[in-house]
Amino acid sequence: MARGRGILRMGEKGQETREVKPGDLINLPGEVPHGFETQGDENRVLLVVATAGWKPLEDTKFYE
């Protein structure tokens, strides 16, 4: 994470959680459902590096 703080939720029901902060690196295996919850007032900024085969418009799902 480049800026901000948040909670990473992983798994089908978001049952696995991890606090993330600037400087943290996160490795998510393909097809693992995940989401982020921002903490604090600062916007969250992430740098995403993906492997070949990732189709962002098809593979990404956004939840409210």
C-alpha positions in Angstrom: 0.0 0.0 0.0 1.4 3.4 -0.9 -0.9 5.6 1.2 -3.7 5.3 3.7 -4.7 2.5 6.0 -7.3 -0.2 5.7 -8.6 -3.7 6.4 -8.1 -6.4 3.8 -10.8 -9.0 3.7 -10.2 -12.3 1.9 -12.1 -15.5 1.2 -15.6 -16.3 0.1 -17.2 -14.7 3.1 -14.4 -12.2 3.9 -13.6 -14.3 7.0 -9.9 -13.7 6.8 -8.8 -10.1 7.7 -5.5 -8.2 7.8 -4.7 -4.6 8.7 -2.7 -3.0 5.9 -0.7 0.2 6.0 1.8 2.1 3.8 4.8 0.0 2.9 2.9 -3.3 3.2 3.0 -5.8 0.4 0.1 -8.1 -0.2 0.1 -11.3 -2.4 -3.3 -12.5 -3.4 -3.6 -15.8 -5.3 -5.8 -15.7 -8.4 -9.5 -16.1 -7.9 -9.4 -15.3 -4.2 -12.3 -13.0 -3.4 -11.1 -9.9 -1.6 -12.0 -6.3 -0.7 -10.6 -3.4 1.2 -12.2 -1.2 3.9 -10.6 2.2 4.3 -9.7 3.3 7.9 -9.2 7.0 8.8 -9.6 10.1 6.7 -6.7 9.6 4.2 -7.5 8.1 0.8 -6.2 4.7 0.2 -3.6 4.4 -2.7 -2.6 0.9 -3.9 -0.1 -0.1 -6.6 -1.4 -3.3 -8.3 1.0 -5.6 -10.1 -0.8 -8.5 -11.9 0.4 -11.5 -13.8 -0.3 -12.2 -17.4 -3.8 -13.5 -18.0 -5.6 -11.1 -15.6 -8.5 -9.4 -17.4 -9.3 -6.4 -15.1 -12.6 -5.6 -16.8 -13.8 -9.2 -16.6 -12.1 -10.4 -13.4 -12.8 -7.4 -11.1 -16.0 -7.2 -9.1 -16.8 -4.2 -6.9 -19.0 -4.5 -3.8 -20.6 -1.7 -1.8 
